[in-house]
Amino acid sequence: MNNIRVLLVDDEADFRRPIAKRLDRRGFEIHEAGSGEAALDYLENTPVDVVVLDVKMPGLNGIDTMARIKEKFHGIEVILLTGHSSTEDGVAGIKQGAFDYLTKPIALEQLAGKIRQAHEKIRREIEKQREAEYRAKMEQQMIATERLASLGTLSTGIAHEIDNPLAIIKESTGYLRLVLSKAEMAGIPRKKDLVNAVDKIEAAVDRTRRITHQLLGFVRKQEKSFMETDLKALVDETVDFLGKEAMHNHIEIRVQARSQKVIWSNPYEIRQVLINLVTNAIHATPAGGKISIEIMDRGEGIGLTVADTGSGIPRENLEKVFEPFFTTKPPGQGTGLGLYVSRGIISRLGGKIEIESRVGYGTKVFVELPPCLSPEGQIQDDENICYEILNKIKGEPKS
């Protein structure tokens, strides 16, 4: 109960100061104000638990001061001081939210007891609020866990069903490539265009397979592929991949590369994050809007921002956007897994991801990645390559 912060408000200094000193000796942290206006100004800059407030004061009286305190400063309890002939003011004050009232002249121990009781009420209310928040959080986690468990049960079948047609497409492109390599096909019109088309089909199949496995990555551990990673090249590839959708929606995508740094990481997983972030930005941005992607140095590592001029995210939803299955999109238009999966990927890669947003002004996502990450269990040769890349970035010989 020590260090309870008390603001003693009374226009009579000869009454206020002796009480303040005696309460201070009993372990309370005492602050003083000589009027209701002064008390409100004081509370703007100084946190207080309990206000002991005289009802009869010139200017702003105690009842009106208490009303403003309750309106503007939540969580503060008010104890009113009244004269013997003004007990009705104390009763009226309790009806308007005062913790209790005492009549002058006051017994100091009685006042100290009321202050402790008021502080105990504050403590109980805080505990109730924390318990309610904890319960709500646990309920959300239970819902998410149940959904993830259901998805885990289906994951093997889903991966199998998707991989089968992809394998057929992959096999067919291999056959087409074999046919195009025959001597009799040397003179066919636009052969180069056909070969390029086959290359694009194969690349899309590989990308789709990796995307599918990444989406299911929280159910089944995936093989890690670490290599030299050019973030600018991944951004360009992502913009090329999603450019038609953006163009169709009359959205301009701008890319600014302030860094050409190469890092040692998993390009397949980073590409998945980029696809998720840019797709979200496209869906959030109205026609005529802009998406800005910027690459910059972050110490020895590299940073990336994806900013849009969309509608923004309400403050109350910012803490939820990384939760699984949370989405603000209409039913059927979003899984709620994009940011959840992205955060998991960036965390595994040793980086961090943050989001800023303001309703009506758009959203900006920050990603930061380390220069080199050697995954657990990596063989010594790969770790040596990792160190060589780091030394190349730093321009230092390997020790």
N, C-alpha and C positions, 0 to 999 in steps of 0.2 A: 504493500500500500504506500510505500515511500515514493517520493517524487511525483505525486499526483499534481498535475498542473492546474492551478486555481487562479482565476481572474476575479479580483475583489473590486466591485464597482460601487462607489458611494461618493456623493458630492461633498460630504463632510470629512475632511482630511483628519480631524482630531478623532473621529470615530474609526476611520478606515485604517490608519497607520498602526495603531496599537494592536488591532486584530491581526493585521498582516504579519507583524513581528512575532506574535504569539503562535500563529499558525506555522510560520517559518520554523520556529523552534521545535515544532512537532513533526517536522520532516516533509511538509508540503512545499511545493515550488510555487511561490506566490508572485503574482503580477498585480498591478494596480491601475485603475482608471478612475477619473473624477467625474465622468459623465457618460451617458448612453452613447453619444456620438464618439467620444474618445474610446469607449470599449469596442465599438464596431471597427474603428480604424485599427485598433490594436490587434484584433482577431484576424485582420487581413494578412498580417505578416508573422503572427506568433501562434503556434498550435497550443490549444488549451483543452483540458478535459471537462472542467466544471467552472461555471460562472456563478458567483454569489452576487446578487444584484438587488440593490435598493429600489423599492417601488417608487417612492416619492423623491423625484429629482427634477430640478429645473430643466427646461428644454425637452429632450426626449425622455419620457418617463420609463420606468422599469418594465411595464407591461408591453409597451411598444418596442422597446429595445429587445426584449425577449422574443417578440414575434419576428423581428428581423434576424435575430440569431438563428432561430429555428428554420427560417426560410433559406438562409444563405450558408450556414455552417452546420452541416449535418454531423451528428454524433456527439454534440456538446450537450451536457445536462445543465439546467439552470435551477438554482435555489434562490427564492425571493426572500427579501427582508422587508417586513411591514411594521407599522406602528400598531399598538394595542387597539386603537380605534379603527384600524384599516384592515382587519382580518378578511373582510369580504374581498379585498384586492388579492390576497393570497389564494383564496378559493377560486376566484376568477382566473388567476394565473395558472393554477393546476389544471383547470379545464382547458386552458389554451396550450398546455404542454410542459409546464414547469414540473420539475421532479418533486419539489415540496416547498413549503415556506416556513419561515421562523419569524417570531415577533420580537421587536426591540423592547428593552435591552436583551441581548442574546447571551446564552450560556455558551462559553467557548467550546466545551466538550461536546455539547449538543450539536453545535455547528460542525465540528470536526467529524462527528459521527455521521451527520447527514452527507458531508462531502464524500466520506468513504463509501457510504451506501450508494450514492449517485455514481461513483466510479465503478463500483461492483456491478451496477446495472449496465454501464457501458461495456465492461468486460464480458458480461453474459451475452449482450447483443452481438458483440464481435464474434464470440464463439459460435453463436447460432448462425450467423452469416457464413462463417467459415465452414461450418458443418453442412449448411445447405449447398454451398458452392462445391464442397467435396463430394456430397451425395450426387449432385447434378453431373459432376465430372465423371464419377464412377459409373453412373447410368449411361453416359455417352460412351465411355470405354467399353461397357458391357455390350451395348448395341453394336459398336464397331467390331468387337471381338466376335460376336455371333455372325455378323456379316462376313468377316474375314474367314471364319471357320466354314461357312457355307461355300464361299468362293474357293477355299482350299480343296473342298471335296470335289468340286467340279473342274479344278484346274488341269488335272491330268487329261481328262477327256477333251477339254477345250484345246489344249496344246496339240493333242493328237489329231483332232478334227481339222485344225488350221494347218498343221504341218503336212498333212496328206496332200491337199491340193497344191500347196507350195512345192512339194517334192515333184509332183507331176509337171508343174510349170517349169521348174528347174531342169528336169529331164528333157522336156520338150525344147527348151532353149538350147540345151546341149546338142540335141539332134539337129536343130536349125543351123547352129554354128558348124557342125560337121558337114551338113549339106552345102553350105555356102563356101566351105573350104575346098570342095571338089573342083577339079580342073575344068569340067564342063560348065561351071557356074562363073568362070572368070569374066565372061563378057556380058553378064546380065546387066540390064539398066539399073542404075542407082544401087549397086551392090554395097557401096560404102554406107549408104543410109540404112540399108537392111542390117548390116553388121552393127551399126550404132544402136539401132532399135533393140537388137538382141542383147547388147551390152546393158542398155537401160533396164530391160526386163529382168536380167540376172541381178543387177544391182538392187532393183526394187524388191525382188524376192528375198535377197539376203537381208535387206533393211527391215522388211516386214517380219521376217523370222526373229530378228534380234529384238524388234519392238515388242513382239508378242511375248518373248521370253522375259524381257525386262518388266512388262506389266505384271507378269506372274512371278517375278523375282522374289517377292516377299513370301512366297509359298515354297518355292524350290530354289535352293542355292545354285547360282549360275557360275559357269566357268569364267574366270576373269582374264581379260586380254589387255595387257598393259603394253603400250608402245609410245613412240614419239607422236605427239598430238598437236596439230596446228589448229588452234581454236578459230582463227579467221577462216580457214578452209571449211571447217564444220559449219560456221555461221553462213557462209556463202552457199553451201550445199543445202542447208535448211531453208534459206530464203528462196532458193531455186525450186525446192520441193513444194513449198507452200505459196510461192509467188502467184500462181494462177488463182488460188482462192482469194488472196488479198486483192489482186487486180479485179476479179469479178465483183468484189465488194467495194471497189473504188477506194482502197486503202493503200497509202504509200508506205513502203518500208525503206528506211534509211539505215545504212551500216557505216559506222565510223570506227576504223581500226587505229587506235593510238599505240598499239603494241603488236609486234610481229613475233612475239616470243613463242617458242615451242616448249611444251611441257611433256612430262612423262606421266601418262594417265591412261584411262580407258576411253577411247574416242567413241565407241559404240554407245556407252552409257551417257556420255556428254551429249551426243547427238540426240538421244532420247529426251534428255532434259530440254535441249533447245527446241525440239519439236513441240513438247508440251507447253513451254513458255510462249513461243510465238503463236501457236494455235490459240491459246487462251487470249492473247492480245488481239488477235484477229476477231475472235468471237465477241470481245468486249468493246471493240472500236466501231463506231458508226461510219456510214459512207462519208467519204471526204476526210476521214481522220488519218492520223499518222502513227507509225510504230518506229521507234528509234532503238537500234541495237548498237551498243558501244563496247569496244574492247580496250582495256587499259591495263597498265602495270599496277600490281599491288605488291610492293616489296619485291621479293624474289619470285612471287607467284604471279597470277594473272586474274583480272577481274572482268566481269561482264554485266551489263545492265540491259534489260529489255523494258522499254517504257512505252506506254500507249496513251492516247488521248481519249480513252473511253469514259464510261460513266463512273468509274471508281468503285471502291468497296466500302460499305458502311463500317464505321469504327467497331461496332459490336461483332462484325464478322471477321475482322482481321485475324483474331486469335484462332479462328476455326478453319481458315482456308487450307491449312496443312493437315487437317484431320481426314482420315479415309472416308470417302463417300459424301463428303460435304461439298455441295455445289449450289451456286446461285442461278444456274441455268434452268430453263423450263424442263419439266419432266421429259425424259427421252432424249435430251440434247447434251447431257453431260454425265459422266460416271462418277465424278468427284474423286478420281484417283490420280489425276495429272500432277498436282502439286504435292500430294502425299508421296507418290513414287519419286518425284524429282528430289524432294528433300532427302529421302532415303539414299538415293544415288549419290548426291553431293556429299552427304555425311560419310558414306563408304569411301569416297574418294578423298577424304580428309579436308574437305572444304566447308563452306557455309553458305546458306541461302537466306535472304531476308526480303521482306516485302513492305513497301510503303504505298499508301493509297489515300485519296481524298475524293469524296463524292463530288462528281461534277468536273474533276480535274484529271482523272486518269489514275493509272497504276504503274509503279516501277518496281521491278524485281532485281535484286542484286545477287550475283553469284561470285564467289571467290574460290579459286582453286590453288593448291600448293604447286610449286614448280616440279616436284617429283614425289611420287608415292610408290613405295615397294610393297605390294600386298603381302599379307601373312602367308608363309609357306613358299614364297618365291625362291627359286634356286639362286645360288650365288652368282652365276653368270649374269642373270637378269639384273641383280642388284648392282653388279659392276657397270652394266649399261646405264642404269639409273644414275649412278655417281658420275659417269662420264658425261651424261647430258647436263647434270647440275654444273659440273665444272665448265662445260662448254658455255652454259648460260652466264656463269660468273666470269668466264674468261681466264680461269686459273688452271694450272696443270693438276692432274690427279696426284694426291699424296700417297 
